[in-house]
């Protein structure tokens, strides 16, 4: 992992003439292959239930799926706990991709920590903007939204699965674009905006992560969504969704702090040792996140409902 700039924002490094076409092609090919293999071996059953529901159940002290949420206060606690328990769901592969370029800064430990956590704060801002808006909408009109549907996903596509495909298809495409921009393959559409507002890219990434809620079929989130929808309270919906998004990245922030403490300046020296290495690391991280998101939520999902064949490991 490597930090892109001393400002520690998620901005695309300027590759200049340091990245050859061969190096770009190798990184793109390796990233696509890694993302594909990850979709083949990824087990939603294990991550969502074995990890997510067990963690949430331990923290809450009851079955997080079958036990009704008793009131707004319990809903707020449930929102944060379910977000924390959902850190390792398939949606959050993109979070790992976003955090990957942020670690490794010279100078003091305090400065390294600040420069690593600052982009997470901007990510959080983008997340909160989207999640609070969507939560308020769910509080007003949630029972009429596709995500409220209780229809089974097999053997056909349900409205909520179609919504998931659209949401994650858009998010994955944006991450792929960010990866190609970092590698210098395509022009940067945010270049002018980033010059005026250096944090713009971090906020955009945060908005994409906040957008997970628009497509997420994660069981614990569906419990929260239905509770917010049935409350008909836009303020509760906004607060609950924001806390679930923030719970999703809390563990990422802690991992970042640990990595900063462990790596010191070694990562920075490794990145600086070869021109263009920061761009390669950033591009690969975003490409893996984006390609995984598109393949898993659009292609493999179609396989799950019987529309096409997609290779999967036996344990999935």
N, C-alpha and C positions, 0 to 999 in steps of 0.2 A: 504494500500500500504506500501511497505517496501523496504528499500535498502538492496541489497544482501551483499555487502562488503563495507569496508571503502574506497576502491578504486573506488567504484561506477560504475564499469564496469559491463556489462551484462554477468557475468560469473556464472556458476552453483555452488551453495553452496554445500559443501561436507556434505551429510546427515549423514554419519557415521552410528552409531547404534541408533541414536535418533529417526528415523522414523520407526515405526512398519509397518508390511505388512497391517494391518487393516487401519492405518491412510493413507497410500498411496492409498489403494483401495477406501476409502471414498472420498479423494480429486480427484482422477481420475474420479470416478463415478459422483461426483457433478459437476466437470468441463465439462465433456461430456454432461451431462444433461443441464447445463446452456447454453452451446454453441448451442445445439440442439434447445432449446426453443427460443434462440435469432434468429436463422434462421427462425423459424416459424412466429415470430412477425415482423421481419425486413421488412420495406417497402422501396424499392428502389425508388419508385415514390416520396415518401415524402422527402427522404434524398437527392436524386439527383436533383429533380426539385424544390420542395417547399423550401428547405434550400439552396442547392448548387447554382442553377441558380438564385434564388432571391438575394442571397448574392453577387454573381458575377455581376449581373445586377446593383445592387445598387452601387458597387465599380467602375464599368466601366462606368456607365451612359447610357448603351444601352443593348439591348437583346444580351446576350453572345453567343447564339446558332445561331440565324438567321443573325446577323450582321457580314459581312466579316471582317477579320483581315486586317487592312490597313497598311502594311509595317512591317519591322522587329522590329522597336521600339515598335509598338503597340503589336506585337506578344510576345515580352519579357514581357511587362506589363500584357498581357492576361495570359501568362504562370504562373506568380506568383499568380495573382488573382484567377485563376481557381484552382490552387493547394490549396490556402488558403480556398476557398469555398468548396473544396472537402474533408476537414478534416474529416467529419462525414460520408463519404461514406462507403459501406460495406468493401472495401479493407482495410480501416484504423482501423478496429477492431484490426488488428495485431499490429498497432502502439500503441494502448492503452495497449496491452499485453506486449509490449517491454518496455514501460515507467513505467509500474506499479511497477517493483522491484527497482526503482531508487530513491524513495523519503524517506527522514528520516535519518538524520545524526546528531550526537551530535556536540558539540563545537559551535563556533560562527555562526551567520547568514551568514556571507561572506563565511565561509568554507562550510556550508551546501549548499549554492547556487552553489559554484564551484563544489562540489562533485556530485551535481545533474545534472548540465548542462554539465559536462565533457563527460559523456557517450553519451549525445545527439550529441556532436561534433563528436565523433567517429561513431555514427549512420549516421550522415550527410556525413562523408567521404565515408562510404560504399555505401550510396545512390547515391552520386555524381558519383562515379566510374561507377556504372551500368547505371544510367540515362543518363550521358553524352555519354557513349558508344552506348546505344540504340538510343539516339537522333541523333548521327552522322550517324548511319546506316539508320535511317528513312529519314535523309536529302539526302542520296545518293540513296537509293533503296526503299523508302517508298511507292511509288505508286504501287510497285509490291509485297508488303507485305500483309498478310491476314488482318491486322488491317485496311487497306485502303478500304476494301470491304464495299459497301453500301447495301449489301443484307440484307433483313429482317431476324430477328432471329426466326420467327415463320412461318410455323409450323415445321421447320427443323433446324438442326445445320448448321451454316454458318462457313466459315473458321475462321473468327475472334472469334466466340464463342468457337470453338475448341482450338484456341490459348489461350483464356482466361482459359479454363478448364485445359489445360496442365500447364500454368504458375502458376495459383493459387493452383493447386493440388500439385505441387512441393513445393511452398512456405508454404502451410499449413502443409505438411508433415514434413518439416524442423522445424517448430514451435512446432509440436507435439513431435518431437524427443528432442528438447531443453527442453520441459516440463518434459518428462520422465527422461532425464538426471538429471535435477534439483532435481527430487524426488528420484534419486538413483535406478530407475527401470532398466535402461540400462547403460552400460559403456559410458563414455564421449569420443567421437571420437576426441574432440578438446583438451583433457587434456594436451598432450605434447606441442602442439602449444601454448596453453594459459599460460603455465609456462614460455615460452620464450617471448611471446607477450601478456600481460594481457588484451590488448584491442581487441584481435582477435574476441572474441564473439560479442562484440558491433559492430565491422565492419561487421561481417557476418549478424547480424540482419539488419543493415543498407542496405546491399546488397539485402536482401530479400524484404525490403520495396521499394528500388529502382526498384526491379523487378516487382512491381505492374504495372508499365507502360507497361510492355510487355503483360499483359493480360487485362488491364483496358478498359472496354467498356463505361465508364462514359461519358455522352454526351459532357461535356465541354472539356474533354481530347481528344475526337475524333475530335473536331473542331481544337484543337491545333495540333494533329497528322497530320491531312490532310493538314494543312497550312505548317507544317515543311516538309512533304513529297513533296508537290508541289513546295516548294522553291528550292529543290535540293541543299541546302546549309548545309553541315554537321556541320559547326560551329554554325549556327543559331539553328539547331536541337539540338545540344549538350547543348547550353546555355538555350534554352527554356525548355527542359526536366529537366535539373538540377534545374532550378528555380521552376518548378511545383512540383518536389519532395520536395524541401526545403520549399515551401509554405505549403505543406501538414503537415509538422511537426512543423511549427512555433507556431501554437496554442498549440501544445503539450508542447513545451518549456515554453510558458507562463503559462500554467496550472501547470507545474512542479514548476516554481518559486513561484506561489501563494501557492501551497501545502506546499512547504518548509517553507514559511513565516508563514503559519497558524499552521502547526503541530509542529514545533520546534523539540524537542527531544522526544516527546510523542510516535511517531511511532517507533523510535529506541528502546525505553523502552518496547513497546508492543511486538516487534519482539524478543528482547532479553529475555523476560520473560519466554519463553519456548524453549528448544532446538529443532532445526529443523524447527521452524516456518518460518524463512526466506526461507528455501528450499520449504516449502509448498506453500507460497505465490507466489514465482517465478514460481514454477511448474504449479500451477493453472492458473496463468496469461497466460503462454505460451500455455497451453493445451486449454484453452477457445479460444484463438486467432487461434490456428491451427485447431482445430476441426470445429470451425465456418467457417473458410476459405474453408476447404475441403467440408463440407456439403453444404454450400451456393453456391459455385462456381462450384461444380461438380455434386452433387446429386440434389439440388433444381433447378439448371439450366436445367438439363435433364427433370425435371418436367415441367419447363416453356415452353419447346418446345414439350411437349406431349409424351415423351418417357417413363415416369413412373409417379406415384402419389407421392406427397410429401405434408404433412400437412402444410397449411399456414393460417394465420389469415385473416378474411374477409377484413380488410383494406389494405392488401398487394396487 
